[in-house]
Amino acid sequence: MAIGINIVSSIGVWLLTKELVFTLMMLSFLILEMLILMTVSAIKLKKYRVQILKGEVEVV
């Protein structure tokens, strides 16, 4: 879903500015940000996986 929003917003920027390089650069930064966030969350989940399965994690 987030990728779809990024693509639609990139098309909107391209239609408004007519600068393809700027649009592609913006899209690549957004995709890079999403990859970083997914990697960080996967590492966090891997760290607490056993505790989550046992039900020992307190929700803060």
N, C-alpha and C positions, 0 to 999 in steps of 0.2 A: 504494500500500500504506500509506504513512504517513497519507494522508487517511482511509483506512478505520479505522486505529487511533485517530486523533483523534476520529472520529465515534463509534466504539464507547465510547471513554473518556468522551466528553461525555454519551452516553446513560447510562452508569453513574453519572456525577456527578449527572445530573438525577434519576435514580431514587433515589439516596441522599439528596439534599438537597431535592428538589422545588422548586428555585429555577431557573426558566428563564432569567432575566436573567444570573445568574452562569454558567450553563452556556454560553449564547451568547457571553458575554464571553470565557470561557476558550477556546472553539472559535475565535473570531475572532483571539485572540492567537496560538494555535497555527498557524493558517493564515497569518497575517502573518509569523511566524517562518520558516515553510517557504518563503514567497515570497522573503524576504530571502536565505535560504541558497541558493535556486536562482539568484537574480540574481547573487550573489557568485560562485558556481561557474561560471556562464555567462561572466562577465567574465574570470575566471581562465583558463578554457579558450580563450576567444577570443584572449587575449593570447599563449598558448603554442601555438596551433593549428598554425602552420606548423612549429614545432620538433617537435611531436608527430608530425606527418605525415612529417617527414624522419627521425624516430627519433633526434634529437639531445638529447632530454631525459633527464637522469639521474634514476633513481628514488631518492628519499631515504627 
